[in-house]
Every structure is written in structure tokens, then in C-alpha cells.
Amino acid sequence: MVRYLAISFFINLLLFFVYSYWVSKAINANFFKGLEEIHLPLKVFIKHEEISAQQLEQKNVALKGKEEKSTTERQKKLSKPSLLTSLLPTVEKEYKTIFRKISLKGRAKLTKGGEIELNLNRKVVYMPKIQPIKVEVPPAPAVVKITVLPDGRVINPIFIKRSGNAKVDTAILNFVRNLRFEPINEPIIQEITITFQFKVQS
């Protein structure tokens, strides 16, 4: 009899532990499933400051005064002439007194081998060659104005009319920059306008 009761007690105890474990798992799963993530609230502090209309007007006047001062200083810097600008009229006057300017016209034709025939009133002592340039469309006649100093140097080449081809225009500028004319003993600066004509060779 005692043996039977002991076996029955251990079986019931085992069933109780199994049932308790299953119930606790089910309760925990359902309980934590319904919980949501909780975020701490953000604390914002607002400082309230009362400003009278008089104080606000004083601040606006001060800011306006600073802006006007900076604008005035900027205008003074812009309106103040530089030393070069102030001396430019004097330099131009002396330049016109010493040198005499003459305007001339000439023509240039490209021949075979990169040589150029120049038709000018002033003798050329050095003339560089132009390397042949491959173009798909024949370039239009180009017009360049150069300034020749009394010693024969060329300065300030300016395009009056371009050829329409960037490579051709670059070759023309390099050509006229390297030209050297015969020096003269007179204070004469010549402005020569040269028209370049090209012929496409097959």
C-alpha cells in the first residue's frame, strides 16, 4: 500500500512540474508579445525673453548702421582709382607724343610645303612655316590685326575675323607672333591688318 502511494505521488509530482513549465511558457510568450517598445520623451526647454519695442528699434538701427557703413566702405574702395588708372592718361599722352601710328593692310596666301606669301609694305626678315593642317571643311578667310614695333617685333595680335576652325586660328596666331620685320629708325608703330586666304590641297 505504501509503495503504491509513493509511486502515485512521484507520478503526480512529475505531471505537475510538466504542466507548470508549459503554463509558464505560454504566459510569458503572450505577455511579452503584447508589449511595445517604449521611448523616453524628449525634453525641450524654451527660454522666454521679453523685448520692448524700444530695444527692438535700437537693435534694428544698430544693424542698419553697420550695413550702411560696410556699403560705404565698399563703394569707396571701388570708386578709388588705382595708381595705374590715374597714370594712364599721362602715359597715353607721352606715347602719342613720342610714337606715330600708321595703319597698313596686307594679304597672306598659303603655298605648298607650309610656306606663306606675304604681300606687305614692310620687309619681313623672318617668317615661320605653318605645318599642314587636315580639315574636313575648307576654312574661311581669316583677318588678323597685328602691331609692329620700330624694332620689328610683333605684339598684340587680334582676330578681326576667324576662319571657323580652331586649329587653323591657333596656327595663324602662332605664325604672326613669330614674325619679325625689318627695324626702322623712326618712332613709328604700324598696325597691319592681314587677310589670310587658304586653299585646300588634295
trRosetta pair geometry for C-beta under 8 A, 3 or more apart (Angstrom, degrees):
i j d omega theta_ij theta_ji phi_ij phi_ji
1 4 5.8 -54 -152 31 30 111
1 5 6.6 26 153 -15 64 105
2 5 5.8 -55 -150 37 34 110
2 6 6.4 34 153 -21 66 106
3 6 5.8 -55 -150 34 31 111
3 7 6.5 28 155 -17 65 105
4 7 6.0 -56 -150 36 31 108
4 8 6.3 29 154 -17 65 109
5 8 5.7 -56 -145 40 31 111
5 9 6.2 35 154 -25 65 106
6 9 5.7 -52 -148 32 30 113
6 10 6.6 26 156 -15 64 104
7 10 6.1 -57 -151 37 31 107
7 11 6.4 30 154 -18 66 107
8 11 5.8 -56 -147 37 31 111
8 12 6.3 29 157 -16 66 107
9 12 6.0 -57 -148 39 28 108
9 13 6.2 29 154 -21 64 109
10 13 5.6 -53 -144 36 32 114
10 14 6.4 34 156 -21 64 104
11 14 5.8 -55 -151 34 31 111
11 15 6.5 28 153 -15 65 106
12 15 5.7 -55 -147 39 33 110
12 16 6.2 38 152 -25 66 105
13 16 5.6 -52 -149 32 31 115
13 17 6.7 31 154 -17 64 102
14 17 5.9 -53 -151 34 32 109
14 18 6.5 30 152 -16 65 106
15 18 5.7 -56 -147 38 33 111
15 19 6.1 30 156 -17 68 108
16 19 5.9 -56 -144 40 28 108
16 20 6.1 29 156 -21 65 109
17 20 5.7 -54 -143 37 29 112
17 21 6.3 30 157 -21 63 106
18 21 5.9 -55 -150 34 29 111
18 22 6.5 25 155 -16 64 107
19 22 5.8 -56 -148 37 32 109
19 23 6.2 30 156 -18 67 109
20 23 5.9 -56 -144 38 29 110
20 24 6.3 28 158 -19 64 108
21 24 6.0 -57 -147 36 28 109
21 25 6.5 28 155 -19 63 106
22 25 5.9 -56 -151 34 31 111
22 26 6.5 27 154 -17 65 108
23 26 5.8 -57 -149 37 31 110
23 27 6.3 28 156 -18 66 108
24 27 5.8 -55 -143 38 31 109
24 28 6.2 29 159 -17 65 109
25 28 6.0 -58 -146 38 27 108
25 29 6.3 26 158 -20 64 109
26 29 6.0 -57 -148 35 28 110
26 30 6.5 16 160 -9 64 110
27 30 6.2 -64 -148 43 28 102
27 31 5.9 26 158 -23 66 115
28 31 5.8 -58 -139 37 27 111
28 32 6.2 10 170 -4 66 111
29 32 6.8 -65 -142 43 21 95
29 33 6.1 27 159 -29 59 115
30 33 5.7 -55 -142 30 28 117
30 34 7.0 20 164 -15 60 106
31 34 6.7 -71 -167 33 26 101
31 35 7.4 29 145 -30 61 104
32 35 5.5 -44 -154 15 46 119
51 55 5.0 -119 -170 83 88 125
51 56 5.4 102 133 -57 119 92
52 55 4.8 95 57 7 80 100
52 56 7.0 -146 95 -4 43 88
53 56 5.6 -55 -147 38 34 113
53 57 6.3 35 154 -21 66 106
54 57 5.8 -55 -149 36 30 111
54 58 6.5 32 152 -21 64 105
55 58 5.6 -52 -149 34 33 113
55 59 6.6 34 153 -18 65 103
56 59 5.8 -53 -151 34 33 110
56 60 6.5 32 152 -17 65 106
57 60 5.7 -54 -148 37 33 112
57 61 6.3 35 153 -21 66 105
58 61 5.7 -53 -147 35 31 112
58 62 6.4 32 154 -20 64 105
59 62 5.7 -54 -148 35 32 111
59 63 6.4 29 155 -15 66 105
60 63 5.9 -55 -147 38 31 109
60 64 6.2 31 155 -19 65 109
61 64 5.7 -56 -146 39 29 112
61 65 6.3 34 154 -23 64 105
62 65 5.7 -53 -150 33 30 113
62 66 6.7 29 153 -18 63 103
63 66 5.8 -54 -151 34 34 110
63 67 6.5 32 153 -17 66 106
64 67 5.8 -55 -149 37 33 111
64 68 6.3 31 155 -17 66 107
65 68 5.9 -56 -146 38 30 109
65 69 6.3 32 155 -21 64 108
66 69 5.7 -56 -148 35 30 113
66 70 6.4 26 157 -15 65 106
67 70 6.0 -56 -147 38 30 106
67 71 6.2 30 155 -18 65 109
68 71 5.7 -56 -145 39 31 112
68 72 6.2 33 156 -21 65 106
69 72 5.8 -54 -147 35 29 111
69 73 6.5 27 155 -16 64 106
70 73 5.8 -54 -147 38 32 110
70 74 6.3 34 154 -21 65 107
71 74 5.7 -56 -149 36 31 112
71 75 6.4 29 154 -18 65 106
72 75 5.8 -56 -148 37 31 110
72 76 6.4 34 153 -22 64 104
73 76 5.6 -51 -149 33 33 114
73 77 6.6 33 153 -19 64 103
74 77 5.8 -54 -152 34 33 110
74 78 6.4 26 153 -14 65 107
75 78 5.7 -57 -145 40 34 108
75 79 5.9 21 160 -11 69 113
76 79 6.0 -62 -137 45 26 101
76 80 6.0 35 160 -34 64 107
77 80 6.0 -49 -143 23 25 114
81 85 4.5 -125 -171 89 99 125
81 86 5.0 116 121 -57 127 91
82 85 4.7 96 54 7 79 103
82 86 7.0 -150 92 -4 41 87
83 86 5.9 -59 -148 39 30 108
83 87 6.2 17 158 -9 66 113
84 87 6.0 -65 -144 45 29 103
84 88 6.4 52 153 -52 64 94
85 88 5.7 -32 -152 -4 32 120
87 90 5.4 -61 -164 45 60 113
87 91 5.7 60 141 -26 85 106
88 91 5.6 -56 -142 38 32 111
88 92 6.2 32 160 -19 67 106
89 92 5.8 -56 -146 38 30 110
89 93 6.3 32 155 -22 65 106
90 93 5.7 -54 -150 34 31 112
90 94 6.4 26 155 -13 65 106
91 94 5.9 -57 -148 40 31 107
91 95 6.0 35 152 -25 66 109
92 95 5.4 -52 -143 36 31 116
92 96 6.3 29 158 -17 65 104
93 96 6.1 -56 -149 37 28 106
93 97 6.4 27 152 -20 62 108
94 97 5.6 -57 -148 36 33 113
94 98 6.2 20 160 -12 69 110
95 98 6.3 -63 -144 41 26 100
95 99 5.9 -28 178 32 66 109
96 99 7.1 -71 -118 62 20 72
98 187 5.6 -116 156 -175 70 149
99 150 7.9 -136 -123 -36 106 114
99 187 4.9 -126 -106 161 55 97
99 188 6.9 138 -164 -109 79 16
99 189 5.0 34 172 -11 131 109
100 186 7.7 -39 43 149 115 106
100 187 6.2 97 10 103 82 82
100 188 5.1 -33 71 -108 91 70
100 189 7.2 173 80 25 38 72
101 188 7.6 144 -98 -163 20 63
101 189 5.1 -27 -104 73 71 96
101 190 7.6 151 -159 -95 57 23
101 191 6.4 24 -175 -10 103 107
102 188 5.7 6 0 -174 116 112
102 189 7.4 165 23 83 70 44
102 190 5.1 -27 71 -109 94 72
102 191 7.2 -175 89 26 42 71
103 190 7.6 145 -97 -163 20 62
103 191 4.8 -23 -108 71 70 103
103 192 7.9 162 -161 -82 48 32
103 193 7.3 19 -174 -10 93 103
104 120 7.1 73 136 -157 134 86
104 121 5.5 -122 -149 30 140 122
104 122 7.2 135 63 -11 173 104
104 190 5.7 -3 7 -171 117 111
104 191 7.1 161 25 83 67 49
104 192 4.7 -19 73 -107 100 76
104 193 7.3 -172 94 23 49 69
105 192 7.2 156 -96 -160 17 64
105 193 5.0 -23 -112 65 71 96
105 194 7.8 157 -165 -82 51 36
105 195 7.7 17 -174 -10 95 100
106 118 6.3 14 164 -174 131 86
106 119 5.6 173 -163 85 81 62
106 120 3.9 -10 -111 -91 143 79
106 121 7.3 -131 -79 -1 103 70
106 192 5.7 7 5 -177 117 110
106 193 7.2 162 27 82 67 47
106 194 4.8 -21 76 -105 97 78
106 195 7.5 -170 96 21 48 70
107 118 7.6 162 86 -153 47 45
107 119 4.6 4 55 48 89 114
107 194 7.0 153 -102 -157 15 68
107 195 5.2 -24 -115 62 70 94
107 197 7.1 1 -171 0 100 110
108 116 5.2 2 -172 178 105 117
108 117 6.9 158 -154 79 52 50
108 118 5.3 -13 -102 -101 85 69
108 119 7.5 -157 -72 19 40 74
108 194 5.3 35 -15 176 114 114
108 195 6.9 -179 26 84 75 44
108 196 4.8 -22 73 -104 111 68
108 197 7.2 169 85 22 58 68
109 116 6.8 156 76 -158 38 66
109 117 4.8 -10 57 55 93 102
109 197 5.5 -18 -105 66 73 100
109 199 7.6 26 -169 -10 92 110
110 114 7.6 -36 -160 -140 97 31
110 115 7.8 139 -158 84 53 40
110 116 5.6 -34 -99 -102 55 80
110 130 6.8 -64 -124 61 113 135
110 196 7.4 46 -34 -171 99 94
110 197 7.4 -145 10 91 83 55
110 198 5.4 16 24 -119 132 66
110 199 6.5 -161 72 27 95 80
111 115 4.8 -25 62 78 107 90
111 116 6.9 176 12 -95 83 24
111 117 5.9 73 -31 -22 117 100
112 115 7.4 6 75 34 41 94
112 201 6.9 104 -101 -95 84 159
113 129 7.5 -66 136 -148 78 128
114 129 4.2 65 122 176 115 102
114 130 4.8 -160 -163 71 89 55
114 131 5.7 -12 -112 -97 141 22
114 132 6.0 -103 -71 -46 95 67
115 129 6.1 -46 -83 -120 55 93
116 127 6.6 -130 62 167 99 126
116 129 7.8 167 -3 -129 87 47
116 130 6.4 62 -41 4 114 114
116 175 7.0 65 -4 -167 157 142
118 124 5.9 62 66 -14 147 149
118 127 6.7 -152 -7 -113 130 146
118 194 7.5 -39 -136 -134 98 127
120 123 8.0 -177 90 -71 104 16
120 124 6.7 86 49 -38 133 104
120 192 6.5 11 -136 -152 121 141
120 194 7.6 -35 -81 -97 110 103
122 148 6.9 172 79 108 164 167
122 181 5.1 16 133 -159 122 130
122 182 6.6 -155 174 40 87 92
122 190 6.5 157 -34 63 150 175
122 192 7.4 -102 25 -77 122 140
123 181 6.7 122 83 -163 52 75
123 182 4.2 28 75 -9 104 130
124 127 5.2 45 146 -55 135 108
124 179 6.3 -64 -139 -164 113 101
124 180 7.1 107 -165 78 70 51
124 181 5.8 -57 -106 -105 54 63
124 182 7.4 -110 -78 -22 10 81
125 152 6.7 -6 24 -163 122 148
125 180 5.1 -59 67 107 93 99
125 181 6.6 105 8 -168 88 14
125 182 5.3 119 -40 -74 109 66
126 178 7.4 -89 122 150 109 81
126 179 7.0 162 88 -158 74 38
126 180 3.9 32 42 40 106 113
127 179 6.1 11 -109 -119 66 80
127 180 8.0 -129 -57 36 47 69
128 174 7.6 -76 85 134 148 87
128 175 5.9 -146 69 -130 105 63
128 178 4.5 25 -14 100 133 136
128 179 7.5 -107 10 -70 87 53
130 133 7.6 -46 156 -20 104 103
130 171 5.1 80 -148 172 111 119
130 172 8.0 10 -108 -78 140 46
130 175 5.6 -24 -73 -80 106 127
131 171 7.3 -125 47 -125 75 126
132 201 7.9 -71 -137 51 122 123
133 165 7.7 135 135 133 140 140
133 167 5.3 163 -154 127 134 121
133 168 5.9 -179 87 -81 162 73
133 171 6.2 -120 -47 -28 138 156
135 138 6.8 115 104 -99 128 26
135 139 6.1 -74 -157 -36 173 91
135 165 5.7 -38 -120 -119 129 158
135 167 7.5 -163 -82 64 96 122
135 168 7.0 7 -73 -48 138 118
135 200 7.1 -106 67 -111 107 108
137 164 7.5 -67 101 117 122 125
137 165 7.5 -177 72 -72 91 113
138 198 6.8 178 -171 98 85 109
138 200 4.7 -95 -100 -36 100 127
139 142 7.1 -18 150 -34 120 105
139 163 3.8 11 -180 169 118 118
139 164 5.8 176 -142 56 72 91
139 165 4.6 -83 -97 9 111 123
139 168 4.7 3 -90 3 162 177
139 198 5.1 42 63 43 102 150
140 161 7.8 -86 115 149 115 110
140 162 7.9 71 68 109 107 53
140 163 5.3 173 59 -156 66 53
140 164 5.1 75 14 0 105 121
141 161 7.2 29 105 106 76 128
141 163 7.2 -125 121 -110 8 78
141 195 5.9 8 174 -178 119 96
141 196 6.3 166 -160 81 66 55
141 197 5.1 -18 -109 -96 101 68
141 198 7.4 -174 -93 10 52 78
142 159 7.0 -57 -171 -140 103 100
142 161 6.0 -168 -147 98 45 77
142 162 5.9 -9 -123 -157 101 27
142 163 4.1 -49 -58 -57 113 87
142 168 7.1 -180 -32 132 143 111
142 169 6.7 174 -122 -101 151 73
142 172 5.7 -86 100 -82 152 169
142 195 7.5 161 85 -157 42 50
142 196 4.5 -6 60 53 90 111
143 159 7.3 103 81 -166 60 60
143 160 4.2 -52 105 68 109 108
143 161 4.1 53 29 34 102 99
143 193 6.4 6 -176 -178 100 97
143 194 7.2 168 -152 85 53 45
143 195 5.2 -19 -101 -103 81 70
143 196 7.4 -162 -75 17 32 75
144 157 5.7 -2 -179 -170 117 100
144 158 6.9 152 -159 77 67 39
144 159 5.8 -40 -103 -102 75 52
144 160 6.7 -172 -94 11 19 84
144 172 6.1 -179 -42 153 144 121
144 173 7.5 -177 -123 -87 144 60
144 176 5.7 -139 125 -39 149 162
144 193 7.4 171 88 -152 38 53
144 194 5.3 -14 63 60 87 93
144 196 7.0 33 3 -15 105 111
145 157 7.3 158 82 -153 46 51
145 158 5.0 -17 60 62 94 94
145 160 5.6 78 -20 -38 102 111
145 191 6.2 7 -176 -180 104 96
145 192 7.2 165 -152 85 56 41
145 193 4.8 -23 -99 -99 82 76
145 194 7.7 166 -90 17 31 68
146 154 5.1 -23 -179 -157 128 109
146 155 7.7 128 -173 60 79 34
146 156 7.1 141 -150 84 50 64
146 157 4.9 -14 -99 -101 86 78
146 158 7.8 175 -78 21 41 66
146 176 5.2 -148 -74 175 138 125
146 179 7.4 42 164 51 170 135
146 191 7.4 172 85 -152 39 52
146 192 5.4 -15 61 61 89 91
146 194 6.8 11 5 0 108 113
147 154 7.0 129 72 -160 50 56
147 155 5.0 -40 76 71 105 80
147 156 4.7 23 18 57 121 110
147 189 6.3 -1 -171 176 97 107
147 190 7.4 155 -157 84 48 49
147 191 5.6 -22 -101 -100 70 72
147 192 8.0 166 -92 19 21 73
148 152 6.9 -20 -172 -146 100 30
148 153 7.3 161 -152 82 57 37
148 154 5.8 -28 -97 -98 70 66
148 155 8.0 157 -92 22 23 72
148 181 5.3 20 -157 18 135 147
148 189 7.1 163 77 -164 54 58
148 190 4.4 -11 56 64 106 99
148 191 7.8 -172 17 -79 76 24
148 192 6.0 33 -12 -4 117 115
149 152 6.9 -36 74 31 78 21
149 153 4.8 5 36 56 117 86
149 154 7.9 -146 7 -74 82 20
149 155 6.5 53 -34 0 105 114
149 189 6.3 -22 -115 -117 45 86
150 183 6.5 49 147 -158 65 77
150 184 5.4 -101 -155 64 78 83
150 185 7.6 86 -177 -107 119 8
150 186 6.8 -154 -126 77 118 48
150 187 6.4 -57 -65 -121 145 35
150 188 6.2 111 -91 53 93 58
150 189 7.0 -69 -41 -77 76 59
151 183 5.0 -14 -146 -115 42 108
152 180 5.2 45 145 -175 115 72
152 181 4.2 -157 -144 69 79 65
152 182 6.0 -166 -99 80 122 6
152 183 4.7 -76 -28 -68 109 64
152 184 8.0 134 -60 -3 77 69
153 180 7.0 -18 -95 -120 46 75
154 157 6.7 30 154 -57 112 100
154 176 5.9 -145 160 157 156 74
154 177 6.0 -160 92 -137 119 29
154 178 7.8 -26 43 30 128 11
154 179 5.0 63 -28 65 144 94
154 180 7.5 -115 -12 -84 96 39
154 181 7.5 105 -58 -8 88 101
157 173 5.7 158 100 -138 142 75
157 176 4.8 120 -108 99 142 129
157 177 6.0 -95 -8 -67 137 76
159 162 5.2 26 178 -71 143 79
159 169 6.8 -3 -92 -151 144 113
159 173 7.9 -55 -55 -75 100 102
160 193 6.8 11 -7 -143 149 109
162 169 5.3 -10 -149 -96 101 130
163 168 4.5 -69 76 103 151 131
163 169 5.7 -163 28 -63 99 80
163 172 7.2 146 -19 -22 126 142
163 196 7.2 -51 -74 86 117 118
163 198 7.2 50 -141 -4 134 136
164 168 7.9 16 63 53 56 131
165 168 4.0 63 83 14 111 113
165 169 6.6 173 85 -14 56 84
166 169 5.7 -56 -146 37 31 111
166 170 6.4 32 156 -19 65 105
167 170 5.9 -54 -149 35 30 111
167 171 6.5 30 153 -18 64 106
168 171 5.7 -55 -149 36 32 112
168 172 6.5 35 152 -22 65 104
168 198 7.2 -50 -146 -61 138 158
169 172 5.7 -52 -150 33 33 113
169 173 6.6 32 154 -18 65 103
170 173 5.9 -54 -150 35 33 110
170 174 6.4 30 155 -15 66 107
171 174 5.9 -56 -147 40 31 110
171 175 6.2 36 153 -25 64 108
172 175 5.5 -56 -150 33 30 115
172 176 6.5 18 160 -11 67 106
172 196 5.8 -110 -118 -20 126 167
173 176 6.3 -59 -144 40 29 100
173 177 6.2 31 158 -22 64 110
174 177 5.9 -56 -144 35 28 113
174 178 6.5 12 163 -6 63 113
175 178 6.5 -77 -157 43 24 99
175 179 7.0 42 149 -45 63 95
176 179 5.5 -29 -153 -3 41 120
176 194 7.0 -178 -101 41 125 144
184 188 6.3 -27 94 48 142 108
